[in-house]
Amino acid sequence: MNIKRVLIPTDLSEKSNAALASADLFIDSFDCVVDLMHVIPMSKYLGDSFDKIGVPLNMNKDVYPKLIESQRKELSTFANKHIKKKENRGEYIVTIDRKPSDSILNQIDKGNYDLVIMSARGAHFADFFHGSATDKVIRRSKTPVLTMSETMLLDKINNIVVPCDFSEHSLAAIPLAFDMALKFGAKIELLNVIEMYSHDIHGIEPTTFGIDEKAVYSGIKSRLKSYFDDHEDHNFSVVDGDELYEDTLVLTEDGKESSVAMDTVILKSIAAHHEIVDYSNENGDLVIMSTHGRSGLSRMLLGSTTEQVIQHLNKPQITIKPDLEK
């Protein structure tokens, strides 16, 4: 993944800016241009309020332009503080919308971005980030979305956790994880969580003593190899390691090979999303996951559970939307 242009929506709150300031690592590593965006979630009642108190102001001519100019100056101040090089500072985009997520998604569609970085939590426009807007952007954005909490310190990335099941949709996150791991000198951990009360555990029959983890591990590798065979444009291959659960992911381009260590972690849980959050918070530096999967993973990433995962992760998370038509 070649990250050249990044969009950072911010609500200009202290919490939001504290988290987004951690994006410096991505800016420095990829030498990308960053556009900053702020959406003023204007209530339809604001104009009525001015009319009731008799303020002689025209919303379109007086209030909106001043609001936009004020917020643009704040974006400029934020950029000067957190984006060191002037050449990495792009546009300062301010819009007014009753639905901030719509403005963000429209900008993503027309901006040709490689990555969107959003805070998982905001402040003075609480619903801007607190689940609703972030969740909608993650669901609908065709561009990968990196979300972070204010407690995250992104000093160094050593371990990238990729939650996956046997579905093609969940495996779509692997190429991006490889690029990130190669860039940061990290390893990948494929995390597969078996829901103990699921009736369909990847087609593998439970044994008397529970799930055969070696069979699950073998199935994951076989599915991953088949995925790369079906998507030859990726040019990836899996090289078996000397030890169980420890393999190597290899990319071949222009006759040259690059590789990343890839471990497989298999856990059992009643609820997949709880295990993913707990494991990632304790062991991961970055989580990369598809927005769609099957069984436990699909339930984890749809509806209110998406918000729960983002809210409880103290580590940065990149979500990628696979091509659902394939």
N, C-alpha and C positions, 0 to 999 in steps of 0.2 A: 504494500500500500504506500503510495507516494503522496504524503500529505503536504500540499502546497497552499491550500486556502482553508481557513478555519473560521467558523462562526461561533461567537460567544454571546448568547443572550444573557442579560443580567437585569435584576430588579433594582440594582444600585444600592442594595442594603449592605450593611457591614458583613453579615454572615455570607451573603452571596459573593461579595468581592473577596473575602478571605479565602473561600474555597477556590474561586476562579484564579486567584493569584498563583495557585499551585500549578496552573497550566504552563508555567514558564518552562518546565522540563520538555514538554512537547514542542513548544515554540523554538527553544534552543536546539533540540535534537533534529527537528525537521526543517528548520529555517523557513517557516511558513509565514504567510501574511494572514493577519487576524482582523476580521471585521467584528466590531462590537455592536450589539443591538439592545435597545431598550423599548419595551412596549408599555405605553401608558394605558392601563385598563380603564378607559373612560366610561363612567356610568351614564346611562341615558337620562338619569335624573339630575345630573350636574347642571345642564342647561335650565331645567325647570327650577332648580334651587336659585340660580342667579335671577330668574324672572320674578320669583316670589319675593325676594328681598329688594327688588328694584334696582339692581346694579346695572348701569347702562353699558354693558359690554356685549359685543358680538362674539360668539364663540369661535366662529371661523376666522374672523379678522384679528381679534384681540387675544383671546385666551389660548387657543391651540398653538399659534406660532411662538408665543412666549414660552409655553410649556416645552415645546419641541427644542427650542434654542437652549433653554436651561438644561434639559436632560442631555443634549449633545455636548455641552460644556463639561458635564459630569463624566460622560463617557471618555472625553478627551483627557480629563484629569486622571481617570482610572488607567487609561492606556499609557500615559506618561509615567505613571508610578510602577506599573507591573510589566510593561513590554519595553524592554531595555532599548532595543534598536528601533530607530525611526522607520527604517525600511520594512520592519515587520508589522507596523501599524497600518491597517487598512481603512475601511470606511467606518463612520459613526452613524449608525442607522437608528432613527427614532420614529416610531409609528404610534398611532392612537387607535385602539381597537377594543371592543367589548370582550373579545376572546383572544387573549395574548397568544395562545397556541396557534391560532389561524394565521396571525401575522408572521410568527416564527416559521411555520411550515411553508408559507408563501415565499418567504425570503430564502429558505433552504432550496426550494424548487428552482428559483430563478438565479441563485447565486453560484451554482456549480461548485459547491463545497466538498471537501474530502472528509471533514470531521466537524461535528457540532459538539461544543463543550457547554454543559449546563450544570448549575448547582442543584443538588438534590433538595436543598432547603433555602428558602428566602425569608423575608421578614415583613416589611411594611406593606407589600402587596401579597399577603399570605397565599392566596389561591393561585398566584402566578407560578410559583414553583412547588408548593406543598402538595404534590401528588397530581393535581389535575392537569396543569399545563405540561409538566415534564412527562407525565404518563401518556398524554395525547401525542406529544412530539415523538416519543419513543415508539409508539404503536404505528405511527403513520410515516415517519421519516424514512426515505430511501437511503439517506446518508447515515453512517454510523454515528451514534450519540454517546459521548462520554459524560457520565454524571459523577459528581463528587459531593461529599459532605464537608461541612466546615471543620470537622475533626481530623480530616485526612492530611497527612504530611507526605507529599510525593517527592521524597528525596532521592530514592533509588528504586528501580523495579528489578527484582531478582526472580520472582515466581509469578507466572501468569496462570490463573485458574480458568479453565474453560469447562463449564457445566455442559454435559451433552448426554443424549440418549442414543438410540440406534437410528434415529430419523435423519434423513438427508438435510432437513431444515436446520437441525441443531448443529450438524457438522459444517454448515456454511460459515461458522465463526472461526474455523481452524486456519484458513489462509491469513486472515487479519491477525490472529494470535501469533502466527509464525513471523509475520513482518515486524510486529511489535517486539517479540522475543529477540529476533535477530538485531534489531536496532538497539535494544537496551542490554544485550548480553544476558538475557534471562532464559529460564527454562519454562516449558509448558507442562501443566498438570491437567490431564483430562479427568474431570470429576463426574463419575456416574453414581447417582443415588438410586438405590433400589427401594421402592415403596413396599414395605413388607406385606401390606394387605391388598396389593394390586393383583388382579386376576391374570394379567398378561405381563409377565416379566421378560420382555424382549424375546418371547418364544422359548425361553429356557425353563424347563420343568424344575420346580423346587425339589430338593432332596429331603430325606428324613431329617437331616440335621440343619436344613435351611438352604440358602442359595449357594451354588457352586461358584465361588468367585473366580476361579481359574477359567471356567467355562464362559462367564460373563466377559472377562478380560480378553479371551480369545475371540469372542463374538464382536467386541468393540473393534479390535484390530482388523478383523476380517471385513467388517462393515466399512471401516475407514479406508482400507485398501480398495474396496469396491467403489467407494465414493470417488477416489482419485482416478480410478480406471474410467469411470463414467464422465469425469470432468478433466479430460486430458490437457485443457488449456491452463490448468493450475500447475502442471509439471511437478507434482509432489509425489513422493514415495515414502513408505515406512520401512525402516531398516530394523530388524529384530535385534534386541539387545541381548547381552549375555545373561542378564538377570530378568526374572519375571517382573512385569509392570514397568520396566525401564527400557525404552526404545529411542530411536532417533528419527526425526522428521527431516527429510531431505528435499530441497528444491533445486532443480536443474534448469539453468537458463543460459543460453548462448554457450553451451558446452562447459559451463562452470557450475560447481555444486556448492551450496551453502546448507548448513545443517543446524538444527536446534534439538537439544535434549527434550524428550517427551515422556513423562511418567504418567501412568494410569492409576487413579485412586478410585476404589469402589467402596461405597458406604451403604449402610442399611438404615432406613428411617421410616417413621410413620408418615411424615410429611417432607417431601423433597426440598421445598424451599427453605425450611428451617435448617436443614443439614447443610445446604449450600451456603447460607448466610453464616452459620457458625464456623464452618470449615474455612471459608474464604476470609473471614475476619481474623482468624487465628493464623492462617498459613499463606494467604495470598497478598501480593502487592498490587495486582491489577486483575480484574475479572472481565472476561470477554464472553458474551453469550448471545445466542440468537434469540429473537423475539418469539420464535415459534419452535415447537418440537412435538412430542407426542406424550401420552400418558402423564406422568407427574410433571414433566418439564412444561408441557403445554398449559397445564392448569396453573403452574407457577407463574407463567408469563402473561396470563390474560386476566383482566379485571383488577380487583382491588389488591391481589397478591403482588402484582408488579410494584405497586407503591410501597408495599411492606418490605420487599427485598431492597429497593433503593434506599428507603428510610433507615433500614437497619444495617446496611453495609457501611463500615467505616473505611472502606477501601474504594478507590475509583473503579468504575464499571463502564465498559463499552458495550452497548447493545447494537446488534446489526440485524436488519430485516432481510430475510432471505427472499429469493424470487419464489413466491408462493404458487406461481403458475406452472412451475416445473414439476 
